[in-house]
Amino acid sequence: MTSAYARLAGLVAAHGAAALVRVAAVQGSAPREAGAAMAVRPDGAFHGTIGGGELEWRALAEARAALAEGRGPLRRLDMALGPDLGQCCGGRAVVTVETFDERDLDALRTMAQADAEGLALTARLGADGRVARALATGATQFPSPSWRGARGVGRRAGLDHGQNEHAAEAARPPRRDRPARPTPPAPLHEGEGRAGMDGAPSSQTDGRVWLESTGPLPTPLLLFGAGHVGRALVLALAPLPFRVRWIDGRADAFPAHVTANATAIHTDEPGREIADAAPGAFVLVMTHSHPLDMALTAAALARDELPYIGLIGSATKRARFEKRFREIGLAEARIADLVCPIGLPGIRAKEPAIIAAATAAQLLQAREHALEAARDGQTA
């Protein structure tokens, strides 16, 4: 996925100006969450969405008007979705509009790099009404799904084909009560007052500094196997928040072009990819060799901090592999974490594109549970 900052930098370089439309905060029900963003070109074309409908239409009109006037101060729209817009969501949304031109290219590229590396930004609304940002030393943005404490999310989410939907829900761990997100970020310096609903100071000249997150990082995914299902899955994941290392020992197995969020890795030692994987990485095994599938899956299950381990195959294949895993001493709880067969329950078609779609949906589900584990870990 291309971040809003990276998209803005590209638009400014190509068109001379661009606007950032961002959902700064929501209260109650809204079409999109805080942090959802759109990059708007001077001609009105745009990338991304803040949920469509009247809210997005008005925000786009505001962005076009701001771009027509040239680089200027931050604009803020505070709208009740029912009374103001006639939308049935029933909540309230704050949307901000910022404009950028060539003078901001270096800053936009810095923000894009921070987004790629998971770094947070400090932000200050200056006397000119524009937001100035800088890297926040030692701070990370909103937790990545690749967070410790999310082990077993596939099993706990009821992703195994052997569980029905009611059993899946019952298997989920209880959620601790916590404030609805987003809450206004706390000021960086003790003694400063709370920021406004959107995290920005209510006054444009009080000089307060707040911490700005660029959103969750893409989840790292190790995908072993460049066969038909592997190819279909990489395409299915192209627009989704995953960073894929696509691994195969056959150099001619990969297509000529690979999606932007995937890196093709030709190696004769795929096991090293498991050993070197970052804590929290997801793993999917679908090679051309059953012995290799078994070795890679066992190596992944041996690492407790890898929360999702998926293996393509039938219930019979799973049973055979489980027997071997017990023989080599893997813990029963860890064996139970294995997701095999892969894909959402109830989808039994075996066409590669359908398997890929069902598996992509399952990965998104596992990612949501990992994010919940990360949030719970921060609020515990």
Long-range contacts (C-beta under 8 A, 24 or more apart in sequence): 1-218, 1-239, 1-240, 1-241, 1-261, 2-47, 2-260, 3-112, 3-115, 3-116, 3-214, 3-215, 4-37, 4-38, 4-39, 4-48, 4-115, 5-108, 5-111, 5-112, 5-114, 5-115, 5-214, 6-112, 6-115, 6-116, 7-39, 7-47, 7-48, 8-39, 8-100, 8-108, 8-112, 9-105, 9-108, 9-109, 9-112, 11-39, 11-41, 11-47, 12-100, 12-101, 12-102, 12-104, 12-105, 12-108, 13-105, 15-41, 15-42, 15-43, 16-42, 16-101, 16-102, 17-42, 17-67, 17-70, 17-71, 17-99, 17-100, 17-101, 18-42, 18-67, 18-99, 18-100, 19-63, 19-64, 19-66, 19-67, 19-97, 19-98, 19-99, 19-100, 20-96, 20-97, 20-98, 20-99, 20-100, 21-46, 21-50, 21-59, 21-60, 21-62, 21-63, 21-95, 21-96, 21-97, 22-50, 22-95, 22-96, 22-98, 23-50, 23-51, 23-93, 23-94, 23-95, 24-76, 24-94, 24-95, 24-96, 24-197, 24-198, 24-199, 24-200, 25-93, 25-94, 25-182, 25-184, 25-197, 25-198, 25-199, 26-91, 26-92, 26-93, 26-94, 26-182, 27-91, 27-92, 27-93, 27-197, 28-89, 28-90, 28-91, 28-92, 29-81, 29-89, 29-90, 29-91, 30-55, 30-81, 30-89, 30-91, 30-92, 30-93, 31-55, 31-56, 31-87, 31-89, 33-181, 33-182, 34-181, 34-182, 35-142, 35-182, 35-213, 35-215, 38-63, 40-64, 40-67, 42-67, 42-68, 50-95, 53-85, 53-87, 54-85, 54-86, 54-87, 55-79, 55-81, 55-85, 55-87, 55-93, 55-95, 58-85, 59-95, 59-97, 62-95, 62-97, 63-97, 63-99, 66-97, 66-99, 67-99, 70-99, 70-101, 71-99, 71-100, 71-101, 71-103, 71-104, 72-99, 72-129, 72-130, 73-128, 73-129, 73-130, 73-204, 74-98, 74-125, 74-129, 74-130, 74-131, 74-200, 74-204, 76-198, 76-200, 78-197, 94-197, 94-198, 96-198, 96-200, 98-130, 98-131, 107-133, 110-135, 111-214, 114-141, 114-214, 115-141, 115-214, 115-215, 118-144, 118-217, 119-214, 120-211, 120-212, 120-213, 120-214, 121-211, 121-212, 121-213, 121-214, 122-188, 122-209, 122-210, 122-211, 122-212, 123-199, 123-200, 123-209, 123-210, 123-211, 123-212, 124-207, 124-208, 124-209, 124-210, 125-200, 125-201, 125-204, 125-207, 125-208, 126-204, 126-205, 126-207, 127-204, 127-205, 129-204, 131-200, 133-212, 136-188, 136-211, 139-211, 141-213, 141-214, 141-215, 141-216, 141-217, 142-213, 142-215, 142-216, 143-216, 143-371, 143-374, 143-375, 143-377, 143-378, 144-216, 144-217, 144-219, 144-280, 144-374, 145-216, 145-217, 145-219, 145-280, 145-367, 145-370, 145-371, 145-374, 146-217, 146-219, 146-220, 146-278, 146-279, 146-280, 146-281, 146-370, 147-280, 147-370, 147-373, 147-374, 147-377, 148-279, 148-280, 148-305, 148-377, 149-373, 149-374, 149-376, 149-377, 150-280, 150-307, 150-369, 150-370, 150-373, 150-374, 151-304, 151-305, 151-306, 151-307, 151-337, 152-307, 152-333, 152-336, 152-337, 153-307, 153-308, 153-366, 153-369, 153-370, 153-373, 154-307, 154-308, 154-309, 154-310, 154-337, 154-338, 154-339, 154-362, 154-366, 155-336, 155-337, 155-338, 155-339, 156-369, 157-365, 157-366, 157-369, 158-345, 159-339, 159-344, 159-345, 159-362, 159-365, 159-366, 160-339, 160-340, 160-345, 161-315, 161-341, 161-343, 161-345, 162-315, 163-345, 164-345, 165-345, 168-345, 172-369, 175-372, 175-376, 176-376, 176-379, 176-380, 178-375, 178-376, 178-379, 179-379, 181-375, 185-210, 185-211, 185-212, 185-213, 186-211, 216-241, 216-371, 218-242, 218-243, 218-261, 219-243, 219-280, 219-281, 219-282, 219-363, 219-367, 219-370, 220-245, 220-277, 220-278, 220-280, 220-281, 220-282, 221-245, 221-281, 221-282, 221-283, 221-284, 221-363, 222-247, 222-273, 222-274, 222-277, 222-281, 222-282, 222-283, 222-284, 222-300, 223-247, 223-262, 223-284, 223-286, 224-248, 224-270, 224-273, 224-283, 224-284, 224-285, 224-286, 224-287, 224-292, 224-293, 224-296, 225-285, 225-286, 225-287, 225-288, 225-312, 226-250, 226-253, 226-254, 226-264, 227-253, 227-286, 227-287, 227-288, 228-352, 229-286, 229-312, 229-352, 229-355, 229-356, 230-286, 231-255, 231-352, 232-352, 232-353, 232-355, 232-356, 233-284, 233-286, 233-355, 233-356, 233-359, 233-360, 234-258, 234-259, 234-262, 235-259, 235-356, 236-353, 236-356, 236-357, 236-359, 236-360, 237-261, 237-262, 237-360, 237-363, 238-262, 240-360, 240-363, 240-364, 241-367, 242-282, 242-363, 242-367, 245-273, 247-273, 248-287, 250-288, 270-296, 271-295, 271-296, 271-299, 274-299, 274-300, 274-303, 274-306, 275-299, 277-303, 277-306, 279-305, 279-306, 280-305, 280-306, 280-307, 280-370, 281-306, 282-306, 282-307, 282-308, 282-309, 282-310, 282-363, 282-366, 282-367, 283-308, 283-309, 283-310, 284-310, 284-311, 284-312, 284-342, 284-359, 284-363, 285-309, 285-310, 285-311, 285-312, 286-311, 286-312, 290-317, 293-321, 294-321, 294-324, 297-321, 297-325, 297-338, 298-324, 298-325, 298-328, 298-330, 301-325, 301-330, 301-334, 301-335, 301-337, 301-338, 302-330, 302-334, 304-334, 307-337, 307-366, 307-370, 308-339, 308-363, 308-366, 308-370, 309-337, 309-338, 309-339, 310-338, 310-339, 310-340, 310-342, 310-359, 310-362, 310-363, 311-338, 311-339, 311-340, 311-342, 312-340, 312-341, 312-342, 312-355, 313-340, 313-341, 314-341, 315-340, 315-341
